[in-house]
Amino acid sequence: MLPASVFQLSTVAALRSKIVLLLSIGLLCVAYATQAQYKQQTYCNPINIDYGYTPIPNFSEWGRHRATADPVIVTYKGDYYLFSTNQWGYWWSNDMLNWKFVSKKFLRPWNGGVYDELCAPAIGVIGDTMIVFGSTYTSNFTIWMSTNPKANEWKPLVDSFEMGGWDPGFFADDDGKLYMYNGSSNRYPLYGIELNRKTMLPKGYRKEMYFLEQERYGWQRFGENMDNTFLDPFIEGATMNKHNGKYYLQYGAPGTEFSGYADGVVVGDNPLGPFTPQSDPLSYKPGGFSKGAGHGATFKDVNGNYWHVSTSIICVKNTFERRIGIWPAGFDKDDVMWCNTAFGDYPHYLPSSLNKKSESGAESSNILPSGGEGVPWMLLNYKKPVLVSSTLASYNPNNAVDENIKTYWSAASASKGEFIQTDLGNVSIINAVQINYADQDVDSSFLGKSLGVFHQYKLYYSLDGKKWTVLKDKSNNKTDVPHEYVELEKPVHARFIKLENIHMPTGKFAISGLRVFGNGNGIKPKDVENFIVLRTEKDKRSAYLKWKPVNNAYAYNIYYGIDPQKLYTCIMVHDFNEYWLKTMDNQKAYYFSIEAINENGVSQKSPVLKAE
């Protein structure tokens, strides 16, 4: 029998132990709950999906590469569904960030689908049914239907669609009528026709919707420099949206391989026209890291916000080496359709972070067309010093920080331990890192969709380049992340970022862009001075823009439009203090403003200039 004092001490000790244990469990639960509650707020273009490798051998003469384009996103039963060219399937997501691939070959042998590719697909939602149709010049392609696409449950709606059509687009009007638009040519216009919703047979004949007017609208001219080199411009990729009783027919032009690849829009009071063009392209992104914004579609998220998804370019390994970007979009109080591509490949807020309504309350405004309310993180390592483990031939290290997705650094191998390190120049606040992998010496067995491939890496940060701390450990990752985007739950202070390779799905360890976002802890650039716009007298589609360089700026955003309050089009210019603009409507006056950009923020926009 223990003495009472000993018993009391033992009881107290036991109670203390239980209290400590309970506190520890409680702290662990709190920590776990805090971790579980964190939800990523942003994404970054190009979007990070497992892009397939080109499925057509004669498109691979310069080596295997990832490729897709012509995207369509629809919201269906509270989820997002993304279809694009040559992917042997589609993706779905509940947050527009984490996309899950569903393997499905939609074409049948009698469809002529030797490689079972679904090219430039049309996606429609009619009531509770999703329909899918791929491009064809023949009349024997199947239209598929599903009420459970998440589970990959499909059956033919029409076994052989009589109409056919390349680059098709479906539109279900709110009066119950169904329309199809199509066209991909530099000789013929876009076409539109009403379809019988039950039989999918045409009602009447195709009607001409719109043909390019390059003699008036400068952005529609063919060529990287819009000089109509070799060919006339192409019109393609028709899609339709309805807003406040008006119909907005969108199309891609002038060529998929150009930085100026864009989506235009024409507006009418009826689904089959007539239509009047908006003077400037809807989505236009000729500058920055990832260029181009053509052949896409506009959709609403689950909160009613509008977005525009379209094709961005690489076009190095092949003309059709392309990616996908998503940008905020909407309609202003005058029913002008807009798409905000300013800082278009910097971090953007996800739909879950946006639930804003327009002044009328009828439609959501998303990120305002003025460019406000964007993510306030700047690029920190543009053309900053780079250290690497090895270099293959002329694929130089600086290519990974030059803000050009067409160029890349490649290590000599894909071995574990190959690395690239970027110096920010001073201790900065880091909020996010984007890792853009490039295709170098891809295995020839990679054809179409290669499931089960993955990247593995470790990401470190350091104050002095000597002592390193793990920022992100994906050494056990089993997913394909060609455009990995890492948003930090809590920002860190660092001067150096290092990416270390663990495993590549194929080819060498190669990076087209190691991009670090945050704030440089310095001074914002000064306002731009002496901004001038000289519009060409003989051709009002063009103008020469020039300004005084800002010493601490690495880039500039030029905003312009046909209304001083609607400068919806934006061009990002790096390094230079001049720009040749060739995109204008020659029958309208234009208004311009410019801002300077550096690691620490953005200057005030310059006073608006008018160019007659």
N, C-alpha and C positions, 0 to 999 in steps of 0.2 A: 504494500500500500504506500503510494507516494505521499509526501507531506503536502499539505494544502498549498503552501507557497510555490512548490515545484509544479503542482498541478495547474495553479493559476498562471505561472510563467509559460508553461507548455501551451495552455489554452490561448494566451495572448499571442504567443509566437505563431500558433496555427492560424489564428484569425488574421494576423499580419500577413502571413503567407498567402492566405486566401484573398485578402484585399489586393495584395500586389499582383496575384495571378489574374484577378478580375479586372484590375486596372489595365494590365498588359493586354488582356483579351479585348477590353474596351478600346484601347488605343489602336490595336490592330484592326478592329472593326471600323473605327473612325477612319483610319488610313485607307482601308480597303474601300469604304463607302466613298471617300473623297476621290480615290482613283477611279472607281466605277462611275461616279457622277460626271467626270470630265468628258466633255463631248467636243470634238474638233469643230472649230468655228469657220474654217476657211478651206479653200482648195486652190490649185494653181494650174494654169494652162501651160503646155498641153495636158489634158486630163490623163490621169494615171490608170490606164486599163491595159489588159494583156493583149495588145495589138498582135494580130496574126502576121505571119510571114507571107510574102507574095505567093499566091497559089498557082501562078501561071508561069511556066518555065521561060518563055520568051520575054517576060518582063524582068528577068533576072540576069541579064547579060553582064552586069557589072557586079554581080554577087548578091547573095540573099539579103533581104532587108524586110523590116516591118512595113506594112502599108495598109491603110484604110482611108476612107473618105466618105462623102455624101451622107452624113449622119442625119438620122431622124430620131427625136425623143418624143415619146407620148407618155402622159400620166394615165395610169390605168389601175383602178381599185386601190388608190393610195400609194402606188409605187411608180417608179420611172423605168421605162423600157427604152433601150438604145439599140438601134439597128444601123449597120453601115456596110460598106462594100467589102465583099470577099473575106468574110470572117467565119464562115461555116457555123454560124450561130448568132447569138445576140446576148445582151447583158440586161440585168435588172438591178435596181437599187432602191432602198427605202429612204435614202438621204442625199442622193446625188453626189456622193463621195465614194462609197464602197460599192463597187460594181461586181456582180457575180455573173460569170459567163455560163450560158446554157448552150450546149452543143446541139446543133440542128442543121442538117443539110436539106434545104427547102426544095431544091430542084430535083426532078426525076430524070431518068435516062432519056425519055422521049422529049424532055424539055430542051435537050441539047446541052445540058450542063455537064460537060466532060469532067470538070473539076468541082462540080456541085457548088459553084459560087453564087451568092445572092448579090447582084450588082445594083447599086443605087436604088435601094428598095423604097416602095411606098408602104406606109403604115397608116391604117385608119382605125378609129374606134367608132363603132356603130352600136349604140345602146350598150349592151353588156358584152359585146363581141369585138375582139381585135382581129383585123385582117392584114395580111402581108402579101405583097406582090413584088417580084423582081423585074428589072429592066429586060425588055426583049423587043426585037424587031419582028418577031413571028407572032403567031396567034395560038400557040399551044402551051403557054405557061399556066401553072396552077395558081389560083388565089387561095391562100390558106386562111383558116379561121381558128380562133381559140377563145375559150372563156377561162382558161387556166394556163396562161403562158409561163407562169413561174414554174409549173410542174412539167413544162415541155409537152403539153397535150394539144395536138394539132390535128386537123382533118381538112380535106379539100372543101372549100366553099363552092368553087367552080373549078372543075378538073382542067379545062382548057379555056382560058379567057380569050374571047374572040378578038378583042380590040388590040391587045399588045400595046407596046409603047416603051420608049427608052426614057429613063429618068422620070418615072411617074410619081404623082402625088395625089392622094385621096383627100377629099374634103366633104365632111358631113355637115350640112347646113342645119340650123335649128328649126327649119320647117319640115325636116325629114328627108329632104332631097340629098342625093349623093352625086359628087362630081369627081372626075379624074382630069388631071392636067399632066402634060408630058411634053418633051422636046429636048433634044441635045444636038445642036447643029450650028454651023456658021453660015448656013444657006437658008434655013427655014425657021419660022417663029415657034413660040410656044403654042400649044393647042389645049383646048378645053372641051369637055363634053359631059352631059348628064348621063348617069347610069341608072338602070333599074336596080333598086336596092335588093330585090329578091333574086333576080336572074343574073345580074351584073351585065345585062345586054345594053348596048348603047341606045339612047333615046335621041334619035336624029343623027346629025353628023358632027364631026369635030369642027370647032370654030377657031379661027386664028385669034390668039390672045394678045401677044406682044412680040415685036421684033426689035432688036437693038437699034439705037439711033446714035451711032458713034460720031456722026457729024455734028451732033449737038452736045452730047454728054461725054466729056473727055475721058472719064474713068472706064468707059466701055471699050476703049481702043485696045487692040491686041499688042502684046509684047511686054517685056519687063520695063521698058521705058515708054510704053503706050505710044509706040510709033508705027503700029500696024505692020511690023516686020513679018514677012513671009505669008501670013494668013490673015483673013478677016476674023473678028472676034466671035467667040462661041457663046450661045445662050443655052442654059441647061437648068436642071434641078428645080422644077416648079413646085412650090408649096403655097398653101392658102391659109389665111387667118381672117376672122371676122371681128370687128370691133365697132360698137355704136352704130350698127346698121350698115357699115362700109366694109368692102372686101379688099384685102391686101394680098395681092399675088406677088410672091417673091421668086427670084430667079438668080442663078449664078452666072458670072461673066468676069473677064473676057477669056480666061484660060487658066486651067488648074495649076499650071507650073509657075505662075507669077506671084510676086509679092503683093501685087494689086488685085489678086483674086478676091472677089467681093460678092455680096448678095445685094441686088437691087430690089426695089418694090414699086409696083404700080397699083393705083387705088381706083376703085369703081363702086357704083351703087348696086351692081348686080354681079353674081358669081361668074358670069360669062362675059362681063364687060359691057360697054367699053371702059378702058382704064386710062388713067392719067399718071405719068411717072412722077415720083418724088425726084427732085433734081440731083440729089447726092445718093451714093450707095447707102443701104441700110447698115450693113456690117462691112467695115473696111479697116484693115490693119496692115499697112505696108511696112511698118517699122518695128523695132524691138527684137527680142530673142526669137519668138515664134511668129512668123509672118503669115498673112493670108487669113481670110474669113469668108470663103465662098461656098456655094452649094450646101446649104444647110436648111434649118427649119426653126420656126418659132413655136414655143410651147409654154404652158402655164405650169407652175409648181403646185403643190398641194395647198399652199396658202393663197393662190391666185396671182402670184408674181409672174411676170413674163420673163422668159429667157430665150436666147438665140444660140443654137448649136450649129457649128459649121466647120468647114475643112481648113486646116492650116497646112503649110507646105514645108517639106524638106527638099525633095526633088534633087537629090545628089546621086544616090545609087541608081535611081530611075525617075522619070518624069512623074510616076505615080507613087512615089514615096511620100506619104502624107500622114497627118495626125488630126486630132479633133480638139476643138476649143469650145468653151461655153461662156457666154457673156450676158450680163443683165440687159433686158430690153423692155419695151413698153410703148405707150402712146401718151402724148402730152395732151394738154387741155384743148388743143385745136385739132386733135385726132391725127397728128403727125406721128408716124411710126419711127422709133429710134432704137439704136443698139449702142451701148456704151463699151467701146473697146479701148478707152484711155487706160493706161497701165494694164493692158489686156492680158499680159503674161506675168503679172505680179499677183500676189495672193488676193483672192476675192472671198467675200462672205458667202457661206452656204445658205440655201433656202431656210434652214432652221434658225438662222440668225436674222432673217428678214421677214417681217410681217407687217409691211407698211401699206397703207391705203392711199389712193389718190384723193385729190380735193373733193371729187364727186362722191367718193366712197364706193363707186361701182367697179373700179378696177384697181389693181395694186400698182404702185409706182416703181417698185424695186429700188435699185440704186438710182438716184436722180440723174437725169441726162446732163446736168451741169457738171457731173463728175464728183460731186460731194459724197460724203458718207462712205467712201471706200476704205479699205484696210490701210492703216497708216504706216506700213512697213516698207522701207526702201531697200533697193539692191545695194549691198555693202561691198562687193568685191569686183566691180567692173574693172577689167584690165589690171587687177592688183597682182603682186608677185605670186608665182606658183612654184612649188617644189614637188617633184615626182620621183617615183622609184625607178622608172625606166621610160624610154620613149621609142616607139616604133617609127622608123624612117622619118618622114616629114610631118607626122601627126603631132605637132608641137604642143607643149603644155599650155601655152597661153590661149590656145583655141578653146579651152574649157571655160574661159572667163571673158570671152570677147562679145558676148550677147549675140551670137549668131549660131542658130541651130544647125546650119549647113556645115560648119567646121567642127572638128573634134580632136581631142588628144587621145592617143592610144598607147597603152603600155606595150611592152614587147611580148607580153604573155597574158594569160588569164590566171596565173598562179595566185594562190593565197599569199597575201602579204604585199602585193602590188598596191601602191597608194598614190594619192594626189592630195596636196596640202595647199591651202590658200591663205594668204596673209592679208588681213583686212586693213593693215596700216596703223591701226590704233585699237585700243580696247573699245568694243562696241556692244550694244544690246542686241542679242540675237533671238529672234522669234520663230524663224522657220528656215529650212534648208530644202532646196529642190535638187534632186540628183537625176540628170538626164543622160541615160546610157545611149551610146551610139553602136551601130552595127559594123564591126570590123572582123573580116574573115569568119563569117557565119557559116556553120556547118551546112553542107549542101543537102543534108537530109531534112532540114527544116523547110517544110512545104505547107502552106496553109496554116491551119491552127495546130500548134504543137502544145498539147496539154501536158501538165506535169513538169514544166520548166520553171526555173526560179532564180532569183538573185539573192545573194547573201553578202552582207557587208557589216562593218562597224564604222560608226561616225564618232569622231572625237572633237573636243575643244580644249583650248589652252590659252593661258595668258601670255606665256613667254616662248612657246614653241618647244619647250623641253618637258614640262610636266603636263601629261595629258589625262583628261577625264572623259569617260565614255558618255556621249550624248545620246546615241541610239545604237542598240545592239540587235542586229538582225542576222546573227550568225546561224540561227536555226530557222530562218524564214523559208517557207515552201511555196511562196507565191511569186508570180511574174510581175515585176514593178519597173517597167522601162522608163517611167517618168515619176519616180518616187518623190513624194512630197511629205516632209516631216514637219508638222506643226508642234512646237514645244508647249507643254502644259504650263510651264513657267519659263520666262525668258532667262537666258544666261548672259554673263559678261565674259567676253573672250576677244582675243585678237586673231587667233588661228583656228581654222577648221581643217580636219583631216578625214578623208574618206579612204578606208582600207578595204580592199577586196577580199572576200572569202570564197565566193563561188559565182561564176557567170553561167547563164543558161547555154550560151554558145559564143564562139568567137573570142577575141581579145577583151581585156578590161579596157573599155573605151568610154569617154565621157564628152558629150557635146556641150554640157552646161552644168557646172557645180555652182549653184546660185544661192547666196546667203542673204536672208532678209531680216531687217530690224531697223535699228537707228545707230548712226555713226558717232553719236555724242559730240557732234560738232555744230558748226554754223550752217544754217540753210543758205542756199544760193541767193545772191542779190537778184532783184527784178531785172528782166531783160530790157535793154535800152536800144534806141535807134532801129526799131523794127519797121521794115518797109515792105510793101507788096507792090510789085510792078507787073500789072496785067498786060499780057501780050496784045499789041494793037491789032495785028492781023489775024490772031486766033484767040478769041476770048476764053477758050477752054483752058488756057495755060497762063501761068504767072511765075515770076521769079521773086522768091522771098529771101530776105537777108536781115541780119541783126548783129549787134555788137556782142562778141563772145563774153560770157560770164566766167570769170577766172576759176571759180570753185564749182562749176557745173560740169557734169559729164554727159548730159542729154537735155533735150528740150521737147516739150509737147506743143504742137501747133494745132489749134482748134479753129474750125471754120464752118460756115454754113450760109444760107441765103437769108437768114434773119438774125439780127444782132443778139437776140435772146435765145437763139436755138443753134449754138455752135456745137452740133452733135457729132461731127466728124473729127477724128484726132489722128495725128501722125507723130510718132516718136522719132526724133533724129538724134543720133549719137555723134559726138566729136565735131561735127561741122556746124558752121554758123550761116548756112545758106541752104536753100532747097528749091528744086524745080518742081512746081505743082502742075499737073496736067489733067486734073480730074473734073473741071468745072462745067456747069451748064452755061453755054455761051449766050444765053438769053437773060441771065439773071445777074444782079449785083451780088457781091459776096462780102462777108464780114470775117475778120481774122483776129485772133489773140494768141499769145504765146507765153509759156512759163518755163522756167529753168528747173533742173532736177539734179540733186546730188544725194549722197548717202544719208543726209540728215533731214531731208524734206524737199519741199517744193516752194518756189517763190510765188509771189502774187502774180496773177495773170495780167498781162499788159492791157492797156486801154484798147478797146475794139476799134479796128481799122476797117474802113469801107473801101472796096475795090470795084469800080464800075466796069 
